[in-house]
């Protein structure tokens, strides 16, 4: 019976990419524990040979991790074609033999990925690395080819059922001892973001006595390193004086003024699902100036002060491509200057801001052992 089988293995190197799709109804991708059924074959009584059509799809690339170092990224999978596979009969032994051939192809796909993973980080000439990858594929293919030949020889024995059991145990041990390796996207340590929105600074103390609260546009940028966040935040607000004052010139009552609030801060990120909480602290710069000035006008009021704050941030959309991840978010920031330290006009200051923005982080693909 087993002489009737021929095996077709089509190896596609370099031309099959990971996003190629296969018709769900016509193909079966190999996975551990995936069993073929009689319904997956056409049964043609009386034919001289059965046909098990399994294709090993294989491709690789190199992921750069520094200027001179890189790691191999390998994809390999065994795909069974229902459309072209046939059995000469409906005997269980025929189906078991076909399953062994399918599992050996699955083992080959695992073997290629494990051996590529064990190469680790590479350096130097990429052509040398390509030679190593070709050697891995060739040696894995040869090893499994020898196993198939031995399986075919053993199936000529009279005790076929017993030999099938022996081979089923052997292939199961090979699969268990060869761990599954997959590709994982890892977000880089660095992340850069920008945002824009609106905000209001609420004044107290002497500042409130002389100036109305300032509302205006909020802009900022942030750089993250792991869980640390460094941020530069600017509020450009508009307000008026409440009463007249003297500082490098006259500030009449009701004069239109601008307010610039700059925060330079460090924060620590706490993330859960789409939500991000960032308590932070830093230095604040606050400046009042007339909205309309003339040449030589030196009127401004400036204060430098410590500040503390908290940011609540939520994702609302993510975009991913092979090299980067873009996260869109909206956020609310609340900060406090215990005193804005504006000389003669100082007071406590609360800043409330709402913004939308995005940040970008580099994505690297890595081979990893799967659980």
C-alpha positions as CSV (number, residue, x, y, z in Angstrom):
1,X,0.0,0.0,0.0
2,X,2.7,2.5,1.0
3,X,4.5,2.1,-2.3
4,X,1.5,3.8,-3.8
5,X,2.3,7.1,-2.2
6,X,4.4,9.8,-3.8
7,X,5.3,13.0,-1.9
8,X,5.5,16.5,-3.3
9,X,7.3,19.1,-1.4
10,X,7.6,22.5,-2.9
11,X,10.0,24.8,-1.2
12,X,9.6,28.5,-1.9
13,X,12.6,30.4,-0.7
14,X,12.7,34.3,-0.7
15,X,9.5,34.7,-2.7
16,X,6.9,33.9,-0.1
17,X,6.3,36.8,2.3
18,X,4.5,36.6,5.6
19,X,1.4,38.4,4.4
20,X,0.6,35.9,1.6
21,X,-2.8,34.3,2.1
22,X,-4.1,31.0,1.2
23,X,-7.7,30.0,0.5
24,X,-9.1,28.8,3.8
25,X,-11.2,26.1,2.2
26,X,-8.4,24.6,0.1
27,X,-5.4,24.6,2.5
28,X,-4.5,23.6,6.1
29,X,-1.6,25.2,7.9
30,X,0.3,22.8,10.1
31,X,0.2,23.3,13.8
32,X,0.9,20.9,16.7
33,X,-2.0,18.6,17.2
34,X,-3.6,19.5,13.8
35,X,-5.0,16.2,12.4
36,X,-6.0,15.5,8.8
37,X,-9.3,13.8,8.0
38,X,-10.5,11.6,5.2
39,X,-12.6,14.6,4.0
40,X,-9.4,16.5,3.4
41,X,-8.5,14.2,0.5
42,X,-10.1,13.1,-2.6
43,X,-10.4,9.2,-2.5
44,X,-9.8,7.6,-5.9
45,X,-10.2,3.9,-5.7
46,X,-8.0,1.9,-8.0
47,X,-5.3,4.6,-8.6
48,X,-1.8,3.4,-8.5
49,X,-0.4,6.1,-6.2
50,X,-1.7,8.4,-3.5
51,X,-0.5,12.0,-3.4
52,X,0.1,14.2,-0.3
53,X,0.7,17.8,-1.4
54,X,2.5,19.7,1.3
55,X,4.4,22.9,0.6
56,X,7.0,24.4,2.9
57,X,6.8,28.2,2.7
58,X,10.1,29.7,3.9
59,X,11.5,33.2,3.9
60,X,14.0,35.3,6.0
61,X,15.2,38.8,6.5
62,X,17.6,40.6,8.9
63,X,16.5,43.0,11.6
64,X,19.1,45.6,12.4
65,X,19.5,46.2,16.1
66,X,22.6,48.5,15.9
67,X,24.9,50.0,13.3
68,X,26.9,46.7,13.0
69,X,24.6,44.1,14.5
70,X,21.5,42.3,13.3
71,X,19.4,39.2,14.0
72,X,17.7,36.9,11.5
73,X,13.9,36.9,11.2
74,X,12.6,33.7,9.8
75,X,9.2,32.5,8.7
76,X,8.5,28.9,7.8
77,X,5.3,26.9,7.7
78,X,4.0,23.7,6.2
79,X,0.8,24.1,4.2
80,X,-1.3,21.1,3.1
81,X,-3.4,21.4,-0.1
82,X,-6.8,19.6,0.0
83,X,-7.3,20.4,-3.7
84,X,-4.4,18.3,-4.9
85,X,-4.1,15.6,-2.3
86,X,-5.6,12.2,-2.8
87,X,-5.7,8.7,-1.2
88,X,-6.1,5.4,-3.0
89,X,-8.5,4.1,-0.3
90,X,-10.3,4.9,2.9
91,X,-8.1,2.7,5.2
92,X,-7.1,4.3,8.5
93,X,-3.5,3.2,7.8
94,X,-3.4,5.4,4.7
95,X,-4.6,8.4,6.6
96,X,-2.1,7.8,9.4
97,X,0.8,7.6,6.9
98,X,-0.3,10.9,5.3
99,X,-0.5,12.5,8.8
100,X,3.1,11.5,9.5
101,X,4.3,13.1,6.3
102,X,2.4,16.3,7.2
103,X,3.9,16.3,10.7
104,X,7.4,15.8,9.4
105,X,6.9,18.9,7.3
106,X,5.8,20.7,10.5
107,X,8.9,19.5,12.2
108,X,11.0,20.8,9.4
109,X,9.5,24.3,9.7
110,X,10.2,24.2,13.5
111,X,13.7,23.0,13.0
112,X,14.5,25.9,10.6
113,X,13.2,28.5,13.0
114,X,15.0,27.0,16.1
115,X,18.3,26.9,14.3
116,X,18.0,30.4,13.1
117,X,17.1,31.6,16.6
118,X,20.2,29.9,18.0
119,X,22.4,32.0,15.7
120,X,21.6,34.9,18.0
121,X,23.0,38.3,17.1
122,X,25.2,38.5,14.0
123,X,27.7,41.1,12.8
124,X,29.8,41.7,9.8
125,X,29.0,41.0,6.2
126,X,25.4,40.3,5.5
127,X,26.3,37.9,2.6
128,X,28.0,35.7,5.2
129,X,24.8,35.7,7.2
130,X,22.9,34.7,4.1
131,X,25.2,31.8,3.6
132,X,24.5,30.7,7.2
133,X,20.8,30.9,6.6
134,X,21.0,28.9,3.4
135,X,23.0,26.3,5.2
136,X,20.4,26.0,8.0
137,X,17.7,25.5,5.4
138,X,19.7,22.9,3.4
139,X,20.7,20.9,6.5
140,X,17.2,20.9,7.9
141,X,15.8,19.8,4.6
142,X,18.3,17.0,4.3
143,X,17.7,15.8,7.8
144,X,13.9,15.6,7.3
145,X,14.4,14.1,3.9
146,X,16.4,11.2,5.4
147,X,13.6,10.7,8.0
148,X,11.0,10.5,5.2
149,X,13.1,7.9,3.3
150,X,13.5,5.8,6.4
151,X,9.8,6.1,7.1
152,X,9.1,4.8,3.6
153,X,11.4,1.8,4.0
154,X,9.9,0.9,7.4
155,X,6.4,0.9,5.9
156,X,7.4,-2.0,3.7
157,X,7.6,-4.2,6.7
158,X,4.8,-6.7,7.3
159,X,3.9,-5.3,10.8
160,X,2.8,-2.0,9.3
161,X,0.5,-1.0,12.1
162,X,3.2,-1.5,14.6
163,X,5.7,0.5,12.6
164,X,3.1,3.3,12.2
165,X,2.8,3.4,16.0
166,X,6.6,3.5,16.4
167,X,6.9,6.4,13.9
168,X,4.0,8.3,15.5
169,X,5.8,8.2,18.8
170,X,9.1,9.2,17.2
171,X,7.7,12.2,15.4
172,X,5.7,13.3,18.5
173,X,9.0,13.2,20.5
174,X,10.8,15.2,17.8
175,X,8.0,17.9,17.8
176,X,8.0,18.1,21.6
177,X,11.8,18.4,21.8
178,X,11.8,21.1,19.2
179,X,10.3,24.3,20.7
180,X,8.1,26.6,18.7
181,X,9.8,29.8,17.7
182,X,7.7,32.8,16.6
183,X,8.1,36.4,15.6
184,X,7.4,39.1,18.2
185,X,7.2,42.8,17.7
186,X,9.1,44.7,20.3
187,X,8.6,48.4,20.8
188,X,11.9,50.3,21.2
189,X,13.0,51.9,24.4
190,X,12.6,55.4,22.8
191,X,9.3,57.1,22.0
192,X,8.7,60.6,20.7
193,X,5.4,62.4,20.8
194,X,3.8,65.8,20.1
195,X,0.4,67.2,21.0
196,X,-1.8,70.3,20.8
197,X,-4.9,71.5,22.6
198,X,-6.3,74.2,24.9
199,X,-5.6,75.2,28.4
200,X,-6.3,77.6,31.2
201,X,-4.1,78.9,34.0
202,X,-6.0,79.8,37.2
203,X,-4.2,82.4,39.3
204,X,-4.4,83.0,43.1
205,X,-2.8,85.3,45.6
206,X,-1.3,88.6,44.2
207,X,-1.3,87.3,40.7
208,X,-5.1,87.0,40.8
209,X,-5.4,90.5,42.2
210,X,-3.7,92.0,39.2
211,X,-4.4,89.5,36.3
212,X,-7.4,87.6,35.0
213,X,-7.1,83.9,34.4
214,X,-5.4,83.1,31.0
215,X,-6.9,80.8,28.4
216,X,-5.2,79.8,25.2
217,X,-3.5,77.2,23.1
218,X,-1.4,74.4,24.5
219,X,1.5,72.7,22.6
220,X,4.0,70.2,23.7
221,X,6.4,67.4,23.0
222,X,7.6,64.5,25.0
223,X,10.4,61.9,24.8
224,X,10.0,58.6,26.6
225,X,12.8,56.2,27.6
226,X,11.3,53.0,28.9
227,X,8.9,54.2,31.7
228,X,10.4,57.6,32.1
229,X,8.9,60.7,30.3
230,X,10.7,64.0,29.6
231,X,8.3,66.7,28.5
232,X,8.3,70.3,27.3
233,X,4.9,71.9,27.6
234,X,3.8,75.4,26.4
235,X,0.6,77.3,27.2
236,X,0.2,80.5,25.2
237,X,-2.8,82.2,26.9
238,X,-4.6,85.5,26.6
239,X,-6.0,87.7,29.5
240,X,-6.2,91.2,30.8
241,X,-5.0,93.2,33.8
242,X,-7.6,93.8,36.5
243,X,-6.1,96.9,38.0
244,X,-3.2,99.1,37.0
245,X,0.4,98.4,38.0
246,X,3.9,99.6,37.5
247,X,6.6,97.2,36.2
248,X,9.2,98.5,33.7
249,X,6.5,100.9,32.6
250,X,2.7,101.4,33.1
251,X,0.2,98.5,32.9
252,X,-3.2,100.2,32.8
253,X,-6.3,98.5,34.1
254,X,-8.0,96.4,31.5
255,X,-5.0,96.2,29.2
256,X,-4.9,93.1,27.0
257,X,-2.0,90.8,27.9
258,X,-0.5,87.5,26.9
259,X,0.6,84.8,29.3
260,X,3.3,82.2,28.4
261,X,3.5,79.2,30.7
262,X,6.4,76.8,30.0
263,X,6.9,73.5,31.9
264,X,10.0,71.3,31.7
265,X,9.2,68.1,33.5
266,X,10.2,64.5,34.3
267,X,7.5,61.9,34.8
268,X,7.0,58.2,35.4
269,X,4.5,56.2,33.4
270,X,2.0,53.7,34.8
271,X,0.1,52.0,32.0
272,X,-2.9,49.6,32.0
273,X,-4.4,48.6,28.7
274,X,-5.2,51.9,26.8
275,X,-4.8,54.1,29.9
276,X,-1.7,55.9,30.9
277,X,-1.1,57.7,34.2
278,X,2.0,60.0,34.5
279,X,2.8,61.8,37.7
280,X,5.5,64.4,37.1
281,X,7.5,67.3,38.5
282,X,9.8,69.9,37.1
283,X,10.4,73.6,36.6
284,X,7.9,76.2,35.4
285,X,8.5,79.5,33.7
286,X,5.6,82.1,33.7
287,X,5.6,85.4,31.8
288,X,3.1,88.2,31.4
289,X,3.6,90.7,28.6
290,X,1.4,93.4,26.9
291,X,-0.3,92.1,23.8
292,X,0.5,95.3,21.9
293,X,4.0,96.7,22.3
294,X,6.1,99.5,20.7
295,X,9.7,99.5,19.8
296,X,11.8,99.6,23.0
297,X,9.0,98.4,25.2
298,X,10.6,96.4,28.0
299,X,7.4,95.6,30.0
300,X,7.2,92.0,31.1
301,X,6.8,90.1,34.3
302,X,8.6,86.8,34.7
303,X,8.7,84.1,37.4
304,X,10.5,80.8,37.7
305,X,9.1,78.1,40.1
306,X,8.9,74.4,40.8
307,X,5.7,72.6,39.8
308,X,4.1,69.2,40.2
309,X,1.4,67.6,38.1
310,X,-0.4,64.5,36.9
311,X,-1.3,63.4,33.3
312,X,-4.1,61.1,32.4
313,X,-3.7,59.7,28.8
314,X,-5.8,57.3,26.7
315,X,-5.2,55.7,23.3
316,X,-7.9,55.9,20.8
317,X,-6.1,54.6,17.7
318,X,-2.9,52.7,16.8
319,X,-1.2,52.3,13.5
320,X,1.4,49.6,13.0
321,X,3.9,48.9,10.2
322,X,7.0,46.7,10.1
323,X,9.3,49.4,11.4
324,X,7.2,51.7,13.7
325,X,4.2,52.0,15.9
326,X,2.1,55.2,16.0
327,X,-0.2,55.8,18.9
328,X,-2.9,58.5,18.8
329,X,-4.1,59.7,22.2
330,X,-6.0,62.4,24.1
331,X,-4.9,63.6,27.4
332,X,-5.6,65.8,30.4
333,X,-2.9,67.5,32.4
334,X,-3.3,69.2,35.7
335,X,-0.3,70.9,37.3
336,X,0.3,73.1,40.3
337,X,2.9,75.9,41.0
338,X,2.8,76.3,44.8
339,X,4.1,79.8,44.0
340,X,4.9,81.1,40.6
341,X,7.5,83.3,42.3
342,X,6.7,86.4,40.3
343,X,8.2,89.2,42.3
344,X,5.7,91.5,43.9
345,X,2.8,89.8,42.0
346,X,3.3,86.1,42.9
347,X,0.7,83.5,44.0
348,X,-0.4,79.9,43.6
349,X,-1.1,78.8,40.1
350,X,-3.1,75.9,38.7
351,X,-2.9,74.8,35.1
352,X,-5.5,72.6,33.4
353,X,-5.0,71.4,29.8
354,X,-6.7,69.2,27.3
355,X,-4.9,68.0,24.2
356,X,-4.8,65.3,21.4
357,X,-1.6,64.1,19.9
358,X,0.4,61.1,18.7
359,X,3.7,59.4,19.6
360,X,6.0,57.3,17.5
361,X,8.1,54.4,18.6
362,X,10.4,52.1,16.6
363,X,9.3,48.5,16.3
364,X,11.8,45.6,16.0
365,X,11.0,42.1,15.1
366,X,12.6,39.4,17.2
367,X,12.5,35.6,17.2
368,X,11.3,34.3,20.6
369,X,10.4,31.0,22.1
370,X,6.7,30.5,22.4
371,X,5.2,29.0,25.6
